[in-house]
């Protein structure tokens, strides 16, 4: 599947790595979505919920995040989380 390369990293481990369709992130300046081809971008993350979509129209995997940083680059999206809760197996 072609898509956005996504890595979610907690202080303890790499939580998720792979291709996704879209991720919705609770940025400190407001919620934002990242899809494949997004312009380079960095943001701090406020406490809230990540929504990870594997494909268009799919139900998202939701993960509670307690702060961190998001970086979008030509390689994809990397989220460095301060703390994660309710991580569901995927």
N, C-alpha and C positions, 0 to 999 in steps of 0.2 A: 504494500500500500504506500503510495506516495503521500507525503504530508509533512507536517511540522515535526522535526526531531525535538523531543521533550525530555528533560531530565529534572527530577525532583530529588533534592538532596537535603537530608536532615543532619543535625550534628552527629548522629550515630551511624548513618549509613546512606547509601544510594537507595532511595525508596522506589523510584520508577525511572525507566529509561526506554524510549522507543518512539515510534511514530504515532502521532495523534492528529485529529482534524483541527481542534481548536481548544484553547485553554482560556478561561475567564478568571481574572486575577483581581483581588481587592487591593488596588494601589492606594497609597496615602493621598494621592490627588484625585482619586475616584477609580471606579471599577473599569477595567479595560480587557479587551479580547485580543488574543494573538493567533493568527493563522499563518500558514506557510507564506513566505515572501514578505513578511512584515519588515518594516524599516528598522534598523538598529535602534535600540531603546534600552534605557535602564530605569528602574523605579524601585523605591522602597515599598514594602508591603505592610498594610495595617492588618490587625486581627480580623479575620473573616473566613470566607469559604472559597476554596478553589473549585472550579467546575471544569472537569476534563472530559472532552467529547472525543470519542474514538472515530466517529464518522458523522457526516451531516445528518441531522435528524435523530441521532441516537440519544438515549438518556445519559446524562453526565454522571461520572464518578465524582462524588463530593468529598473533599478533605478539608477539615478545619485547620487553618494555619494561624499561628500566633506571631506574625511579623517575619521579616526577612528581606531578601532582595530578589528582583527578577531582572534577567539580562536577556535581551533578544539580540542575536547576532546572525551572521550569514550561516552559522552552523545550526541555529535553532533557538529554542528557549530553555534557559536554565533557571531554576528557582532554588535559591539557598534559603531554607526555612530555619527560623530560630526554634520553632516547636511545631509539631504536627499532632493532631488528634483524630481519632476515628478513621484511621487509614484502613480502607477496605481492600481485601485481596483482589488483585486484578491480573 
